[in-house]
Each structure stands twice: as C-alpha cells, then as structure tokens.
Amino acid sequence: MDGVERRVGQSLQLRLSKWLAIAVLLSAVAAGIFSFKAAFHEANEIQDLQLKEVAALVTADNLVFIEEGSLHYVPDFEREAKVIVQRLGNHSAQRPLDLPSTLTDGIQTLRLDKHEWRVVVRTLAPGVRVAVGQQTSDRNEIARNSAVATLIPFVVLAPVLVGVVFLLVRHMFRPLTRLAAELDARPDHDLSEIRVGGGAQLPAEIVPFLVANNRLLARVAQSVALQRRFVADAAHELRSPLTVLMLQAERLDLSEMSAQARERFTALRNGLMRARALVEQLLTLAHVQEANGIEASHTPVAPAFRRVLEDLIPLAQARQIDIGVTGDADTWVPASEADLGTVLKNLVDNAIRYTPEGGRVDLSVHAGAGQTSIVVEDTGPGIPADERERVFDRFYRVLGTGESGSGLGLSIVQTIATRIGASIALGDATWADGRGGLRVMLTFPVSSEMPVIVEAVV
C-alpha cells in the first residue's frame, strides 16, 4: 500500500492536475469575492439613485400629501422596508424620524434610534426642505441578494472547470501512457527502437528523453550482440578440438589398459561428452537468440513428435523408460519446424534424464479455448515450487537430482517460447497410480490463419 501511495504522490499527471485545479478554484474564489463586492456596491448605488429620484418627485405643492402617504404606505410591522418622506423642522409626534434641521443637502448616512438610515436631503423652496430616507438594513439585504446571484456562475463553473482540467491533463498524458504500455508489453529480447504508434504526437519535452532511450537501447543491443557472437564463436571454436579429443578417446578405447586406467578413461570420456553437450547447447542458445527477426511459420505437431521420439527412444530404452504420445496430436502450432523441434527435444531430453529407471514420460496436445498446449509429463522428482522461476536462468540446475547437465535446456526453451509468443508453465504431474513428477505445459495462441492437417504419429 505504501508503494501505491508513493507512486500516486510522485505522479506528474496527478500533481499537475491538482495544482491546476487549485489555481482554478483560487481564481474562482478571488473572482467571486470581487464580483460580490462590485455587485453589492452597484446595488447600493442603484438604491441611492432611487432615493434621489423619489426626492426629485417631491415639490413644495405635493410635499404634504406625499409626507402623509409615506406614513401609511407600508404597515407598521415592516417599517424598515419603506421609504420615508419627511419635511425637515416643525417636529411632531407623528413624524417617525427625528432629523436635525441642520442637515446639508445631498445623500448621507445617519444613525437614528440605534438604526442606520440612508437619507437624501433637498431644498424645495426658501424655508422648505425635505428628507427622503430608508433603513440601510433593508438596502443591504437587497444588495446582498443581488450580489449573491452573481456568484451562481462561479459556483457552477468552478467544478466544471476542475473536471475539464483533469480531462485535458489526462488527454495530454495519454500518448505517454500508451507508450509505457507498449514498452511494458515488449518481450525481453526486443531491443529495437522505440516508436510512437497510432499517429500520436509526444510532447516536445519528452522527445529528447525518447531519443536518449533509443540511443541507450542501440548501445545495449550492440553489447548484447557482441556477447552472443562471442559465445557462439567460442562454442564453435571449442567444438573442433572436442571432436578431435572424442575421436582420440574412441581410438584409445580400443586399446588394452588396466582396470584402474579403464576407470580413469571412462571418467575422462564422460567429461568430454558433457563438454561437447555443453558446447552444442551454447551453439543452440546462440542460434535461437540470433533468430529474433525470423518470422514464425505454422508447423504440424505430429511429425515433430515422431522425429523427437526417433532421436530419443534409444536414450529412453537404455534407462527402461516408457515414452509415448497420448491423445490426438493432429494439430498445428505457430512455430517454425526448427524451433518446435528444438523445444520438444530439450523438454523430452530433460524428462528422460531426470526420470528414474522404469519411469514414464508422456507427450500430449490439448487444443481449445483459443489456444493449443503441448504437455510433457514425467515421473521424475519434479522441481520445487520456489525454484520453478530460477530453472529458466542460464546454467542454473536444481541441486540434489544426481544428474549432470549444462543448465541451458530450459533457458533455450524459454528463449524460443518468448520469441514466438508462446508461454511455458511448470507444475506437478498427476498420475493414476499416485506417482508424482514434473508437468511442463507449452501454450501457443491459435491463429485464424492456421491450416488443418490430418496426420497421426506412427
């Protein structure tokens, strides 16, 4: 969970989206405050203008009628909502405002009886002055309602803009996401140049990084090619002297020698045979690694089974191992004849070598569910679950089996399987008589262009 939180915290996309969203929200708040204050001020100015217009309608002739009417225009329980028209001076109990007669003409704010009033004072004639007033609480309520109405667009648009920001940032990072997915789906052996597919355009800031990666991949590919060429050349050079040594050993085998010399000669010959097998495996590994650019064809499984059995039946008979094919092998797989033969030979050879005398090795094919699987099962000791990943490493061998080998067989199989798009899985074999063993399943995806063959293993 900590790793997920760390990746989320380090995500450039999320950080950019977060800061842009914060900027949008802060801008919306600032704009809302400015809009509220401006609308509030404008509403008060409009009400001031209304008071002035009312004062302009009052004349010396109609002052008495308007003054009396303003006292009854609004009920007493809502006094703060009405506009008061009152003549300055000549105070009486009926007049609601105690306004001093010394007020100057114009608009002003007064505090009377614990209430604030906005009052417009105007001189109508010599000795005749009028005041038009309204409580500021009512004016402020009207102004606030008007100002709050201006905030509605900000409240509605701010979340929309935040969502738009997230969508735009996600859209801008989509080419990088696709590029990462393509790189993650690449097989281990693919060191070709990184290309952006689908007509997508990477941001200009990412292009130098992509170019540097391509240069690094080119250098790594060159280094790997030199390493593979060295291994292939070394194995090829070693094969000739080993062949000469084996010929000399065969000639020496015809000579008479003591029992002690015969025992040492046998150990020498076995060592030479192991060395030659190792060289052959190295050459095979170098060959399958160099074949990355070869397009795989479709090959029938039945003839491949037959050729492998013909090659390895002598080894199985020498160890008294029952080997054969179960089920229907009349199917094709998307692999070349050489690749399929190499894979089967390594798997079956391993199964025979690690199966005790009197054991059993079965080959079978299972087709269906959009895939074809080749299964090799034996009655050997199997491979512990915690070592099933490591056995594909080069030169790694499970200890305690008592068998000698190069440790390259399963590495060769995995290299070919990865190149042709197949998958390999190790498991426990289950036999009807309760014996255990190893079960190797090589799974190929079924192609719609795959031909059909009717040919059985003979």
Secondary structure, 3 states (H helix, E strand, C coil): CHHHHHHHHCCHHHHHHHHHHHHHHHHHHHHHHHHHHHHHHHHHHHHHHHHHHHHHHCCCCCHHHHHHHHHHCCCHHHHHHCCEEEECCCCCCCCCCCCCCCCCCEEEEEEECCEEEEEEEEEEECCEEEEEEEEHHHHHHHHHHHHHHHHHHHHHHHHHHHHHHHHHHHHHHHHHHHHHHHHHCCCCCCCCCCCCCCCCCCCCCCHHHHHHHHHHHHHHHHHHHHHHHHHHHHHHHHHHHHHHHHHHHHHHHCCCCCHHHHHHHHHHHHHHHHHHHHHHHHHHHHHHHHCCCCCCCCEEHHHHHHHHHHHHHHHHHHCCCEEEEECCCCCEECCCHHHHHHHHHHHHHHHHHHCCCCCEEEEEEEEECCEEEEEEEECCCCCCHHHCCHHHCCCCCCCCCCCCCCCCHHHHHHHHHHHHCCEEEEEECCCCCCCCCEEEEEEEECCCCCCCCCCCCC
